[in-house]
Amino acid sequence: MRKGLAVGLALGLLATPLGLRAQSDDDAGANKTVSKMDESGEKNAAKARATLDAMVKAMGGDAWLNIKNVVREGHIAAFFHGTPDPGTTLFWDFHTWPDHDRVEYTKHRDVVQFYVGRKGIEVTYRGAKPLPQEQVDDFMRRRDHSIELAVKVWLKDPKTILVYEGQRMAERHMADQVTLISPENESITIQTDVQTHLPLSRSFQWRDPIYKDKNTDVEEYADYHDLDGFPTPLSITRVHNDEMQRQLYIDKVHYNQDLPAEFWDINAVAKKIKK
């Protein structure tokens, strides 16, 4: 009885069409390939996350993640087609997470720009008025693709894709390169120093709403100093489509400052600026 059953099974296998057996072998091979690709993708994502975790730790860990505000003072140099404009502009820059920014210009600090929420307002001796929409859009793009937002928002979203892209040269430093891709298919690429793990650059692309071509914006960070316990770049260079646009030379930086209650009150600031 058992012998007859075994012979029957063998005959059944022999009777199976060759095409079906080949298809079964192909399916098994495809499943193994997909499994290996999934495993490779998971390892790559883990490497990317480990790189970003090392960056956060280098910048101050939990203390950096919980910074209340940042105040910077320095000079801005503008460039046109790579050629610097004469002179520099004094600035004071205040940032409070997540969406409050105030920038003051001139030695009298009598030109004040607010970027609160998604709005941009400028205050001068003539009063308050909305900033040009193109300028507001540029600021919002940079804030939406900042390292701070990448870590505090994008990295916490389980739908964000992390890609480790290997090591590259960045400003004469060997760097680890990681790209984060949001559920909306936006991306941020961060390069960190392989030795210090501090950020060397942040870049992103965006499509021009009129001409539909892609633009690339880059910020490069250099000349790190320990200020108030946080490694801080004192040189920040902004590059648009491979052309240098701005260079920030930062003289002073302070963290977690006690700002006055009316600090974000546009009307109160307008009253203080002399006409």
Buried (B, 14 or more C-beta within 10 A) or exposed (E): EEEEEEEEEEEEEEEEEEEEEEEEEEEEEEEEEEEEEEEEEEEBBEBBBBBBBBBBEBBBEEEBEEBEBBBBBBBBBBBEEEEEEEEBBBBBBBBBBEBBBBBBBEEEEBBBBBBBEEEBBBBBEEEBEEBEEEBBBBBBBBBBBBBBBBBBBBBEEEEBBBBBBEEBEBEEBEBBBBBBBBEEEBBBBBBBBBEBBBBBBBBBBBEEEEEEEEEEBBBBBBEBEEBBEBBBBBBBBBBBEEEBBBBBBBEEBBBBEEBEEEBBEBEEBBEEBEE
